[in-house]
Amino acid sequence: MKNNKSLGQHWLKNRAILDQIADLAARDADPDTVCLEIGPGLGTLTSSLLKRFTKVVAVEYDERLAVNLPKSFPGKNLTVIHDDILDSDIPKLVQTDNYVVVGNIPYYITSPIVQKLIRLSPAPQVIVLLMQKEVAERIAAVAGNHSLLSLTVQSWAEPELGPAVLGAEFTPPPKVDSQVLILHPLVEPLLTAAGLNLATRGFKSPRKKLASNLADSDRSKADWQQTFSDFNLNPDARAADLTIWDWNQLAEHIAKS
């Protein structure tokens, strides 16, 4: 079936990699774990998932694919929902607290999908996503290379980088490589509301020194530099250099001063 370019459809054809993705999703699963698959497409990953999970619920935006997919797996416990994953009530679809989320997701809506998944309640046991390699690396970044995306995602989930996948492994091949990202949801977010607000301010001009970014009528650049020194931070630090804990500490300090 011809792919729909407007939906960013690129189908992974390497069975070994598909099995590896399914194994990552199932490694801590029990026999009752339900698998929610995002964008099953032609069902190449679905096939691997059905060998590891007794029930798979797949959400497919493309109506053609949603209609045809069940025909490829007669007798299997597969439910295909024609819907936009960003509008879907995932906990209602899986009807259990014991579920995982897996998907080869479109590059152009990666961030909205990730932001939705990490905030699900009840949270999935694990989230395994195949995405653009650059974005996966950005999400898993450490202090020195942080972005607002990495901070917000890591506030809600612990990231783990899985195997990289060359563009040539897809049909049609995308212009960039992909990588598997495994997210382990946390019980509570690590970044406080005040810390997130401060980080959002800090990342408005991420290339600039943070003290200049945060300076306002209440607290000058020199005041911020002194505050950084008080917390053993580089006075010339940029937003990318700070950890979640740094943002929380700074926000708490400001609230008290």
Residue frames relative to the residue before (quaternion, step in Angstrom):
aa qw qx qy qz dx dy dz
M 1.0000 0.0000 0.0000 0.0000 0.00 0.00 0.00
K 0.4839 -0.6870 0.4636 0.2810 3.57 -0.87 0.97
N 0.4435 -0.7059 0.4866 0.2614 3.54 -0.97 0.89
N 0.3853 -0.6823 0.5700 0.2472 3.55 -1.28 0.49
K 0.3435 -0.7820 0.4835 0.1914 3.59 -0.27 1.27
S 0.6330 0.5564 -0.3397 0.4174 3.58 1.03 -0.74
L 0.7010 0.4332 -0.2611 0.5028 3.60 1.22 -0.44
G 0.4736 -0.7062 0.4205 0.3165 3.56 1.28 0.17
Q 0.2960 0.7913 -0.4887 0.2175 3.59 1.06 0.71
H 0.1300 0.7333 -0.6541 0.1323 3.54 -0.76 1.19
W 0.1830 -0.8356 0.5136 0.0673 3.58 -0.46 1.19
L 0.3788 -0.7273 0.5359 0.2009 3.53 -0.76 1.12
K 0.1766 -0.8327 0.5223 0.0509 3.57 -0.74 1.06
N 0.5689 0.6068 -0.3821 0.4027 3.60 1.23 -0.26
R 0.3614 -0.7762 0.4743 0.2051 3.59 -0.36 1.25
A 0.6226 0.5519 -0.3518 0.4290 3.61 0.98 -0.72
I 0.6731 0.4779 -0.2905 0.4840 3.58 0.98 -0.85
L 0.6172 0.5385 -0.3387 0.4629 3.59 1.02 -0.78
D 0.6634 0.4923 -0.3007 0.4766 3.58 0.96 -0.84
Q 0.6274 0.5405 -0.3315 0.4520 3.57 1.07 -0.74
I 0.6358 0.5139 -0.3220 0.4774 3.58 1.01 -0.81
A 0.6596 0.5023 -0.3029 0.4700 3.58 0.93 -0.90
D 0.6379 0.5274 -0.3273 0.4560 3.59 1.00 -0.78
L 0.6373 0.5259 -0.3284 0.4575 3.59 1.00 -0.80
A 0.6617 0.4996 -0.3020 0.4705 3.58 1.04 -0.76
A 0.7628 0.4055 -0.1898 0.4665 3.57 1.02 -0.82
R 0.4570 0.7430 -0.4347 0.2241 3.61 1.18 -0.25
D 0.7739 0.2579 -0.1722 0.5522 3.62 1.11 -0.52
A 0.4488 0.7099 -0.4339 0.3260 3.56 1.29 0.22
D 0.2802 -0.7155 0.6067 0.2035 3.54 -1.30 0.41
P 0.7396 -0.4450 0.2570 0.4347 3.62 -1.20 0.20
D 0.7055 0.4636 -0.2683 0.4642 3.61 1.16 -0.50
T 0.4608 0.7020 -0.4421 0.3153 3.60 1.24 -0.08
V 0.2668 -0.7516 0.5865 0.1415 3.56 -0.92 0.99
C 0.2467 -0.7654 0.5782 0.1375 3.57 -1.03 0.80
L 0.1583 -0.7539 0.6327 0.0792 3.55 -0.86 1.03
E 0.1063 -0.8077 0.5788 0.0355 3.59 -0.59 1.14
I 0.2624 -0.7557 0.5845 0.1355 3.55 -0.96 0.96
G 0.8668 0.0294 -0.0326 0.4967 3.57 -0.85 0.97
P 0.0127 0.8566 -0.5155 0.0196 3.61 0.63 1.05
G 0.2581 -0.8084 0.4997 0.1738 3.59 1.19 -0.44
L 0.8280 -0.1449 0.1488 0.5208 3.55 -0.71 -1.14
G 0.5632 -0.6426 0.3683 0.3663 3.58 1.28 -0.09
T 0.3490 0.7574 -0.4950 0.2441 3.60 1.18 0.31
L 0.6962 0.4087 -0.2616 0.5290 3.58 0.97 -0.82
T 0.5709 0.6036 -0.3688 0.4168 3.59 1.08 -0.70
S 0.6227 0.5604 -0.3286 0.4361 3.56 1.00 -0.86
S 0.6818 0.4717 -0.2805 0.4837 3.59 0.95 -0.89
L 0.6532 0.5266 -0.3160 0.4429 3.58 1.01 -0.79
L 0.6559 0.5271 -0.3120 0.4411 3.59 0.99 -0.82
K 0.6241 0.5238 -0.3400 0.4696 3.60 1.22 -0.34
R 0.7489 0.3894 -0.1941 0.4998 3.57 1.25 -0.39
F 0.7571 0.2670 -0.1637 0.5733 3.58 1.23 -0.39
T 0.4657 -0.6922 0.4786 0.2738 3.56 -1.02 0.82
K 0.7886 0.1259 -0.0861 0.5956 3.59 1.23 -0.36
V 0.0433 -0.7780 0.6268 -0.0047 3.55 -0.95 1.00
V 0.1118 -0.7509 0.6487 0.0534 3.55 -0.96 0.99
A 0.0857 -0.8256 0.5576 -0.0015 3.58 -0.57 1.18
V 0.1865 -0.7741 0.5990 0.0845 3.56 -0.92 0.98
E 0.0043 0.8194 -0.5684 0.0742 3.56 -0.52 1.25
Y 0.3757 -0.7538 0.5035 0.1926 3.57 -0.76 1.11
D 0.6730 0.4850 -0.2844 0.4805 3.59 1.09 -0.75
E 0.4053 -0.7547 0.4601 0.2332 3.58 -0.45 1.22
R 0.6029 0.5651 -0.3659 0.4282 3.61 1.00 -0.73
L 0.7023 0.4665 -0.2591 0.4712 3.54 0.87 -1.01
A 0.6333 0.5461 -0.3310 0.4371 3.57 0.99 -0.82
V 0.6711 0.4953 -0.2939 0.4668 3.58 1.01 -0.81
N 0.7407 0.4533 -0.2311 0.4386 3.58 0.91 -0.93
L 0.5745 0.6560 -0.3764 0.3131 3.61 1.04 -0.75
P 0.6680 0.5066 -0.3429 0.4239 3.67 0.74 -0.85
K 0.5973 0.5871 -0.3573 0.4134 3.59 1.14 -0.60
S 0.6476 0.5344 -0.3123 0.4444 3.58 1.19 -0.52
F 0.7789 0.2738 -0.1392 0.5467 3.58 1.24 -0.39
P 0.0063 0.8319 -0.5543 0.0246 3.61 0.61 1.08
G 0.8110 0.2673 -0.2039 0.4788 3.55 -1.00 0.84
K 0.5932 0.5673 -0.3660 0.4385 3.59 1.27 -0.10
N 0.4863 -0.6519 0.4983 0.3005 3.56 -1.20 0.60
L 0.2965 0.7481 -0.5127 0.2995 3.51 0.50 1.33
T 0.0764 -0.7689 0.6342 0.0257 3.54 -0.89 1.03
V 0.1189 -0.7956 0.5923 0.0449 3.58 -0.73 1.07
I 0.1407 -0.7915 0.5941 0.0284 3.54 -0.79 1.13
H 0.2653 -0.7411 0.5933 0.1684 3.57 -0.82 1.00
D 0.3760 0.7065 -0.5049 0.3234 3.58 -0.23 1.28
D 0.4947 -0.5846 0.5419 0.3462 3.52 -1.38 0.16
I 0.4665 -0.7054 0.4503 0.2862 3.60 -0.64 1.08
L 0.6310 0.5469 -0.3387 0.4336 3.60 1.10 -0.62
D 0.7088 0.4108 -0.2519 0.5152 3.58 1.24 -0.39
S 0.5496 0.6625 -0.3735 0.3457 3.57 1.26 -0.32
D 0.3436 -0.6837 0.6043 0.2221 3.54 -1.19 0.70
I 0.2348 -0.8428 0.4674 0.1268 3.55 0.21 1.30
P 0.6553 0.4960 -0.3439 0.4542 3.66 0.80 -0.81
K 0.6426 0.5140 -0.3240 0.4667 3.59 1.06 -0.70
L 0.6460 0.5289 -0.3182 0.4491 3.58 1.05 -0.73
V 0.7450 0.4032 -0.2326 0.4778 3.58 0.88 -0.91
Q 0.1944 -0.8429 0.4814 0.1414 3.59 1.27 -0.50
T 0.7032 0.3568 -0.2837 0.5456 3.58 1.00 0.84
D 0.4773 -0.6363 0.5180 0.3146 3.56 -1.27 0.42
N 0.6806 0.4860 -0.2606 0.4824 3.56 1.27 -0.44
Y 0.4069 0.7068 -0.4828 0.3189 3.55 0.14 1.27
V 0.2333 -0.7312 0.6206 0.1604 3.53 -1.34 0.36
V 0.2667 -0.7425 0.5898 0.1723 3.57 -1.26 0.41
V 0.0104 -0.7940 0.6057 -0.0517 3.55 -0.89 1.02
G 0.2557 0.8012 -0.5266 0.1240 3.59 -1.06 0.54
N 0.3125 -0.6511 0.6533 0.2271 3.49 -1.35 0.51
I 0.0723 -0.8784 0.4724 0.0004 3.55 0.13 1.32
P 0.5837 -0.5900 0.4243 0.3622 3.60 -1.13 0.63
Y 0.5536 -0.6400 0.4212 0.3263 3.55 -0.92 0.90
Y 0.7111 0.5241 -0.2788 0.3768 3.57 0.85 -1.00
I 0.7638 0.2668 -0.1977 0.5535 3.62 1.21 -0.21
T 0.2128 0.8180 -0.5094 0.1617 3.58 1.16 0.57
S 0.7021 0.4870 -0.2887 0.4319 3.58 0.72 -1.05
P 0.6690 0.4826 -0.3305 0.4586 3.67 0.79 -0.80
I 0.6389 0.5186 -0.3357 0.4585 3.59 1.01 -0.76
V 0.6677 0.4973 -0.3055 0.4621 3.58 0.86 -0.95
Q 0.6569 0.5168 -0.3158 0.4492 3.59 0.90 -0.91
K 0.6433 0.5085 -0.3210 0.4739 3.59 1.05 -0.70
L 0.6983 0.5092 -0.2847 0.4149 3.58 0.80 -1.04
I 0.6891 0.4963 -0.3020 0.4330 3.58 0.91 -0.84
R 0.7059 0.4439 -0.2575 0.4883 3.59 1.23 -0.36
L 0.3864 0.7404 -0.4749 0.2773 3.59 1.24 0.15
S 0.0369 -0.7786 0.6262 0.0174 3.55 -1.13 0.71
P 0.4305 -0.2886 -0.8224 0.2346 1.52 -1.18 2.21
A 0.5283 -0.6511 0.4522 0.3041 3.53 -1.14 0.70
P 0.5217 -0.6074 0.4823 0.3552 3.59 -1.13 0.54
Q 0.6043 -0.5555 0.4215 0.3856 3.57 -1.21 0.45
V 0.7699 -0.1078 0.0934 0.6220 3.56 1.06 -0.79
I 0.2188 -0.7404 0.6222 0.1293 3.55 -1.27 0.55
V 0.0283 -0.8018 0.5963 -0.0277 3.58 -0.67 1.10
L 0.0441 0.8316 -0.5441 0.1025 3.57 -0.41 1.26
L 0.2499 -0.7152 0.6314 0.1655 3.53 -1.13 0.78
M 0.0990 0.8074 -0.5616 0.1512 3.56 -0.62 1.19
Q 0.7151 -0.3934 0.3306 0.4738 3.54 -1.31 -0.03
K 0.5539 -0.6612 0.4003 0.3095 3.57 -0.81 1.07
E 0.6496 0.5339 -0.3188 0.4375 3.57 0.92 -0.89
V 0.6709 0.4888 -0.3005 0.4697 3.59 0.99 -0.82
A 0.6229 0.5357 -0.3393 0.4581 3.60 0.99 -0.78
E 0.6688 0.4903 -0.2945 0.4751 3.58 0.94 -0.88
R 0.6373 0.5288 -0.3294 0.4536 3.57 1.04 -0.76
I 0.6541 0.5127 -0.3124 0.4600 3.57 0.98 -0.82
A 0.7365 0.4166 -0.2240 0.4835 3.59 1.01 -0.81
A 0.3501 0.7808 -0.4633 0.2304 3.61 1.28 0.12
V 0.3110 -0.7174 0.5921 0.1948 3.53 -1.29 0.49
A 0.7351 -0.3987 0.2940 0.4628 3.57 -1.32 0.15
G 0.6593 0.4210 -0.3719 0.4997 3.54 -0.85 1.05
N 0.7889 0.1706 -0.0773 0.5853 3.52 1.20 -0.64
H 0.3468 0.7689 -0.4836 0.2336 3.58 1.19 0.30
S 0.1190 -0.7191 0.6766 0.1050 3.50 -1.39 0.44
L 0.6640 -0.4674 0.3618 0.4580 3.56 -1.23 0.10
L 0.6056 0.5588 -0.3477 0.4474 3.58 1.11 -0.66
S 0.6866 0.4737 -0.3005 0.4625 3.61 0.79 -0.92
L 0.6447 0.5250 -0.3274 0.4489 3.60 0.99 -0.79
T 0.6974 0.4684 -0.2922 0.4570 3.58 0.82 -0.95
V 0.6602 0.4931 -0.3230 0.4655 3.60 0.92 -0.81
Q 0.7053 0.4626 -0.2730 0.4626 3.59 0.87 -0.93
S 0.5328 0.5948 -0.4077 0.4428 3.56 1.26 -0.21
W 0.7703 0.3654 -0.1618 0.4970 3.55 1.08 -0.82
A 0.8186 0.0811 -0.0042 0.5686 3.59 1.13 -0.52
E 0.4118 -0.6806 0.5463 0.2623 3.54 -1.17 0.61
P 0.2651 -0.8005 0.5159 0.1508 3.62 -0.59 1.10
E 0.0494 -0.7569 0.6513 0.0230 3.52 -1.25 0.60
L 0.3190 -0.7553 0.5414 0.1864 3.57 -0.78 1.01
G 0.2180 -0.7667 0.5940 0.1085 3.53 -0.92 0.99
P 0.7952 -0.3150 0.2057 0.4755 3.60 -1.20 -0.37
A 0.4062 -0.6645 0.5703 0.2611 3.53 -1.21 0.64
V 0.1656 -0.7872 0.5910 0.0601 3.56 -1.11 0.75
L 0.3961 -0.7341 0.5044 0.2232 3.57 -0.68 1.12
G 0.6136 -0.5750 0.4040 0.3601 3.55 -1.13 0.65
A 0.6119 0.5878 -0.3410 0.4048 3.57 1.10 -0.68
E 0.6051 0.5753 -0.3530 0.4222 3.60 1.22 -0.33
F 0.6669 0.4944 -0.2867 0.4781 3.60 1.29 -0.14
T 0.1847 -0.7340 0.6373 0.1448 3.51 -1.35 0.38
P 0.4871 -0.3842 -0.7477 0.2366 1.58 -0.99 2.31
P 0.5790 -0.6117 0.3980 0.3636 3.63 -1.09 0.53
P 0.3682 -0.7106 0.5473 0.2448 3.62 -0.85 0.89
K 0.6027 -0.5878 0.4060 0.3556 3.56 -1.25 0.29
V 0.7412 0.3259 -0.1968 0.5528 3.59 1.26 -0.25
D 0.5205 -0.6187 0.4839 0.3349 3.55 -1.28 0.32
S 0.3370 -0.7342 0.5583 0.1888 3.55 -1.29 0.39
Q 0.1015 -0.7763 0.6160 0.0873 3.54 -1.32 0.14
V 0.4392 -0.6624 0.5388 0.2794 3.52 -1.17 0.64
L 0.0902 -0.7660 0.6351 0.0425 3.55 -1.01 0.91
I 0.1483 -0.7752 0.6102 0.0692 3.55 -0.82 1.04
L 0.1021 -0.7947 0.5978 0.0239 3.56 -0.80 1.06
H 0.1658 -0.7739 0.6076 0.0668 3.54 -0.88 1.05
P 0.3282 -0.7898 0.4794 0.1968 3.62 -0.14 1.25
L 0.3519 -0.7260 0.5603 0.1875 3.55 -1.15 0.79
V 0.6251 -0.5554 0.3957 0.3798 3.55 -1.22 0.47
E 0.7866 0.0170 0.0209 0.6168 3.56 1.01 -0.86
P 0.5576 -0.6044 0.4334 0.3687 3.62 -1.09 0.57
L 0.4512 -0.7078 0.4830 0.2493 3.56 -1.03 0.81
L 0.6973 0.4481 -0.2580 0.4965 3.56 1.09 -0.75
T 0.3759 -0.7319 0.5234 0.2217 3.57 -0.73 1.07
A 0.6610 -0.4938 0.3743 0.4233 3.57 -1.25 0.32
A 0.6639 0.4928 -0.3009 0.4752 3.58 0.99 -0.86
G 0.6385 0.5248 -0.3229 0.4611 3.58 1.04 -0.78
L 0.6480 0.5113 -0.3123 0.4703 3.57 1.00 -0.82
N 0.6408 0.5272 -0.3236 0.4547 3.58 0.96 -0.83
L 0.6656 0.4900 -0.2983 0.4774 3.58 0.98 -0.87
A 0.6506 0.5151 -0.3176 0.4589 3.60 0.96 -0.86
T 0.6215 0.5441 -0.3384 0.4507 3.58 1.02 -0.78
R 0.6350 0.5074 -0.3166 0.4889 3.56 1.03 -0.77
G 0.6857 0.5231 -0.2826 0.4200 3.55 0.89 -0.97
F 0.7273 0.4366 -0.2374 0.4733 3.57 1.06 -0.72
K 0.3976 0.7205 -0.4875 0.2917 3.62 1.20 0.13
S 0.7621 0.0685 -0.0533 0.6416 3.57 1.15 -0.63
P 0.1422 -0.8758 0.4536 0.0835 3.57 0.51 1.22
R 0.6412 0.5343 -0.3366 0.4360 3.62 1.12 -0.47
K 0.6220 0.5482 -0.3380 0.4455 3.57 1.21 -0.43
K 0.5834 -0.5479 0.4491 0.3972 3.56 -1.23 0.40
L 0.5835 -0.6572 0.3659 0.3061 3.52 -0.92 1.01
A 0.6162 0.5614 -0.3532 0.4247 3.58 0.99 -0.76
S 0.6569 0.4912 -0.3056 0.4835 3.58 1.06 -0.73
N 0.6308 0.5524 -0.3217 0.4398 3.57 1.05 -0.80
L 0.7629 0.4109 -0.1937 0.4599 3.54 0.89 -0.99
A 0.5038 0.6767 -0.4241 0.3293 3.59 1.19 -0.38
D 0.1026 0.7717 -0.6218 0.0859 3.55 -1.03 0.88
S 0.7633 -0.3758 0.2496 0.4623 3.58 -1.24 -0.19
D 0.6772 0.4941 -0.2902 0.4615 3.60 1.18 -0.50
R 0.8063 0.0801 -0.0023 0.5861 3.57 1.07 -0.71
S 0.3222 -0.7856 0.5025 0.1627 3.57 -0.52 1.21
K 0.6943 -0.4373 0.3592 0.4448 3.55 -1.34 0.12
A 0.6556 0.5094 -0.3106 0.4629 3.59 0.95 -0.89
D 0.6223 0.5355 -0.3405 0.4582 3.59 1.04 -0.74
W 0.6633 0.4992 -0.3031 0.4679 3.57 0.95 -0.87
Q 0.6379 0.5268 -0.3308 0.4541 3.58 0.96 -0.82
Q 0.6476 0.5050 -0.3149 0.4759 3.57 1.02 -0.78
T 0.6313 0.5289 -0.3263 0.4639 3.58 1.03 -0.82
F 0.6327 0.5221 -0.3359 0.4630 3.58 0.97 -0.82
S 0.6523 0.5152 -0.3137 0.4590 3.58 0.92 -0.88
D 0.6318 0.5454 -0.3240 0.4455 3.57 1.03 -0.82
F 0.7429 0.3610 -0.2013 0.5266 3.59 1.14 -0.64
N 0.5106 -0.6846 0.3864 0.3484 3.56 1.29 0.47
L 0.4471 0.6414 -0.4807 0.3971 3.54 1.06 0.88
N 0.5800 -0.5740 0.4471 0.3663 3.55 -1.17 0.58
P 0.4510 -0.7031 0.4734 0.2796 3.65 -0.68 1.03
D 0.7140 0.4101 -0.2426 0.5130 3.57 1.21 -0.50
A 0.2935 0.7908 -0.4937 0.2116 3.59 1.22 0.38
R 0.2870 -0.7015 0.6201 0.2025 3.51 -1.32 0.46
A 0.7123 -0.4717 0.2952 0.4277 3.56 -1.22 0.40
A 0.6367 0.5679 -0.3211 0.4111 3.59 1.02 -0.82
D 0.6458 0.5693 -0.3125 0.4016 3.59 1.19 -0.52
L 0.6666 0.5416 -0.2993 0.4157 3.58 1.15 -0.52
T 0.3915 -0.6947 0.5574 0.2309 3.54 -1.23 0.65
I 0.6964 -0.4209 0.3586 0.4575 3.55 -1.30 0.07
W 0.6649 0.5142 -0.3054 0.4474 3.56 0.92 -0.91
D 0.6106 0.5502 -0.3471 0.4517 3.59 1.06 -0.74
W 0.6719 0.4925 -0.3021 0.4635 3.59 0.87 -0.94
N 0.6486 0.5151 -0.3209 0.4594 3.59 0.97 -0.80
Q 0.6646 0.5068 -0.3043 0.4571 3.58 0.93 -0.91
L 0.6666 0.5007 -0.3065 0.4594 3.56 0.92 -0.88
A 0.6571 0.5104 -0.3100 0.4600 3.56 0.96 -0.85
E 0.6504 0.5079 -0.3112 0.4713 3.57 1.00 -0.81
H 0.6358 0.5352 -0.3196 0.4552 3.58 1.01 -0.84
I 0.6668 0.5039 -0.3022 0.4583 3.58 0.92 -0.92
A 0.6436 0.5365 -0.3236 0.4396 3.56 0.99 -0.82
K 0.7039 0.4630 -0.2587 0.4724 3.57 1.10 -0.69
S 0.6768 0.5183 -0.2944 0.4319 3.59 1.16 -0.56
